[in-house]
């Protein structure tokens, strides 16, 4: 696919992965439309820290995923829709499950309906490895059973199944990209790697929840490349595709790896408020990405050590953006 001049809509464009994806699309020559949740401050999220040259090439659309008219207006006349917009924080979904359902399920329904009605060429639904729950076998392929171990994961299962239904019912050219734990520059402090790094930069101890769960951490540039590859490949229409590294690391091991890269040795303290309900905590996630390799020629390129070093360097320069003194749900 030649991206030059393609009219591409990215929802969730002001977020962590979305801002990196917007940056990539602009570099490829796409006419990029960034859908950002409306706020009276005209705050465009992480798009505001992109270079001025990139920002000048983006058309920002302020709106609300839960409002069908807002979504229809954004989707109209677009050729490709990359749907990343979501309520993503698992601890927050314990507090406000309705927000997860309305944003992730109803919002996705609005996107899918608009894409169908306006005959969008390609639509990518963003899933999450959390939909698998604790692994019944490893590595996890796309046939692994789904389990809603949190309101967030349940809402993403619902959104994915809606996308699947629109492919089967209306022949909508939709693909589902299922990233495992993405990390890198700009990520919010609700995620574990920024939590560790920001505390290590400022304090003499690191407060965390459970240290034994394992995750498959994929650097953001590799995840973004997954969005590009899945959009370009005709083989991925109607398919669910994992993107991950095929390697997992426990949170405890991750802490020591980060401290080693930073040249620090800090105390680790268990913070009870950060521990998830026992039956809700996903204990092991590790991706089988063989389908991504086969159907869209995707493989991870950035090692965990290299990705962490890049991420630590970025946070060292942007630490003042983060509220480190309190737990960010």
N, C-alpha and C positions, 0 to 999 in steps of 0.2 A: 504494500500500500504506500502511495505517496501522500504524506501528511500535509504537504504544502497547500494552503488554501482551504483545507478541510474545516468545516464548521463543527467544532467540538465543544460540548458542554461538560464541565466537571462540577458535580455537586460535592459539597463538603470541601470546596476549593481553599477555604481559609484554614483548614486543619493541617495536621502534620503530613500525612501522606499526600493529601490533596495539593498542598502548596508545592511539594517536590514534583508532582505529576504535571501541574500547570507549567512549571519551569521547563520541564522536559518537552512538553508539547510546543511551547513557544520556540524552543531551540530547533524543533523539527519543522517549523514553518506553519503549524496549524493556526487557524483563526480561533483563538481560545476564549471561551466564555466561562467565567468563574461564578458559580452560584454560591452565594454566601448568605447565611441567615441574617435577616434584617435586624438592625438595632439602631436606636436613635442617635448613637454616637458616630454612625457611619464607619464603624470599625470593621476592617476587612481581614482581621485575624492575621495569620502568618504571611499573607500576601504582602503585608506592609513592610516586611523586612527583606523582600526580594529586591534585586537591583532595580534601579529606576528604568533601565533599558527594558527589563522584563515587564515591569509594571505597565509601561506605556503600550505594550503589545496585548494586554489583557482587557477584555470588556467585562466588568464586574456587574452581576445581576443580584440585587438584594431581594430576598424573598423568604419563603417559609415552606419547607417540604410538606407540612401537614395541610397546606392550603392548595386545593386542586387548581384554582385559577392561577395562582402564583407559579405553580409548576408548569402548567400548560403554556403560559406565556414564555417561560424560559426554554422549554423544549422545542417550541415552534421554529421551524426552518433550520434545525440542527441536523447534521448528518450522523454524528456519533455522540452518544451519551455515556459518560463514565460516571456511574453513580456510587460515590463514596460517602455522601452525606448520611450521618447516623448519630444516634446517642450511643456512645461507645464505652463509657466507664462501667465496669462490672459492679464495683461497690455502690456507685450511684443508682444502679438499677435495683439494688436491694431496697433503697430508700424510696425511689420513685419509679416503680415498675411501669406505671401508665405512660410515662414519658418515653421509655424504651419501646413500648408497643406502638404508641401513636407516631413516633418519629420513624421507627425502623420498619414497621409493617404498613401503616397507613401511608407514610411518606413514600415508601417503595411502590405501593399500589398506584399512587398518583403519577410517579415517574413512568411506570410500565404502561398505564392507560394512555398517557400523553404520547409516549413513544409509539404505541400501536396506532393511535389515531392520526399521528403526523408521519407515519411510515418512516421512522428513523432507520438508517442503514444498519447500524450496529449499536447494541446497548450492552454495557458490562455492569453486572450487579456485583458489588463487593461483599463477600461473605467474611467469615472469621473461623479460625481453627477451633474456637471455643464451642462451635456447634457439635463437635465430636464428643465433648465431655472427656472424662478420664479414659485414656486409651484402653480398649479391650485387646488390641494387638498393636505391635509396633514394627516398622513404621506404619503410620496411618495413611491408607489410600482413600480414594474418593468413595469407595463402597462401604467404608466403616459406618456402623450405625450412628445416628444422630441422637443426642441427649441434651435436653435443656436443663443444665445444672445451675443456671442463674436466669433471672428474667431477661438479662441481656442476650444470653445465648439462645433462649427460647424465641426471642423476637427476631433474631437473625435467621433461625431455622424457618420461621414463618415467612420472612422476606424472601429467602432463597426458594422456598416452595412456591411462593407466588410467581417468582420469575420463571421457574420451571413450568408452571401451569400456563403462563402466557406463551411460552414456546410451543407447548403441546396443543393448546387450545386455539391460538391465533397465528401460529408460525412466526412469532416475533423473533427476530434474529438476536437473541440474548445469550450471553455466556456468563458464567458465574466464576469469578476469581476468588479463591479461598486462601488468603495469605496467612501464614503462621506468624509468630510474634515479630512484627516489624519494629525496628529501632533505628535511631540515628539523630542527626541534628534537628532541632525544632520540636522534638517530641515533648508532650506535656508531662508534668511531674506526677501525674496519676499513674504513669507506667513505671515498671520496676527499675529499668536501667537509668532513666533520668533521676529517679528517687535516690538511687545509690550514688550516682556521680555528684549530684548537687550537695548531698549531705557530706560526702567525702571532701568536697572542695571547701566547705564552710565549717564543719564541726569535727570534733575528735571522736565521735561515735556515730554509728549508722543504725537508725531504727527501722526494723522490717517486720513483716509478718512471718509466715511459714518459710523455712529455708529448703525444705526437701522436695517441693514440686519441681519438675523439670520442664523446660520449654525449648522450642526450636526457634532461635533468634535469627531473623533474616534482615540484612541491612537494607535501608530504605531505597537505595539506588537499584538494588536487585528487585524489590517489590514493584517499583515504578516500571522497570523493564518488563515485568510480568504483565502489567496493564497494556503496555505497548504491543507486546507479542501476541497477547490474547485477542486484541483488537484487529491485528493484521492477519491472523490465521483464519481461513474459512473452515478449518477442521474443528474449531472450538465452539461453533454455534450449537447451542443446546447442551453444552457440556459444563461440568463442574471441574475446575482445575486447581489443584493445590500448588502453592509456591512456598517453599521452605528449603532448608539446607540439608535435611536428612540427618542432622546431628542435634542432640539435645544436651543441655547442661542444667544442673540444678541451680536454684537461686543462691544457695550457699556457695557453690563453686564459682558462680558468676561474681559474687562479691569479692572473693579473693583474687579472681582474675583482674577485676577492675582496680583493686588496690595495688596489685603488682604492677600494672601498667602505669599507675599514678605514682608509684614509689612510696606508698603509704601503708601503715599497719594500724588499723583502727578497731576499736571495740564494736562488736555487733550486739545490739540490744533488741530483744523481742518486744514488740509493741502490740498489745492485745487487740487494739482497735483496728489493726491492719490484718488480723487473721480472719479469713473468710469462714462462713459456716462449714463445718466438716463435710457434710454431704454435698456441698456446692463447690468446694475447691477441686479444680481439675488437677490431677496429680502428675500426669505425664502427657506431653505432646511432642511428637516427632513426625515430620512429614515424609511421605513417599511422594517424590515429585517426578516420578518416571513418566506420568501422563503428560506433564508440562513439557518434558524433554521430547517426547514422541510427537505430540500434536502441534507444538509451537516453538520447538527448538530453544527452550528456555532452561538455563542452569544458573545456580548462584555463582557469582564471581568474586564476592568480597568475603574474606575469612572473618571469623568472629574477632580475632585479635586486631586485625586491620580496621574493621568497622568500629570497634570500641575505641581505638586510638583516635580515629576521626571524630567520634562523638564526644569524647572527653575534651578534645581540643576546642570543639565548638562551644560546649557548655562553659569552658573556662573563660571564653570571651563574652558570653551572654548570660552570665549567672544572675545579673540584676533583674532579668525578666521573670525570675522564679521566686515564689513565696515558699521558702524552705522551712520556715519555723513551724508550720502546721501541716497536718496530714491532708493531702489533696485526694479526695475521693473521686 
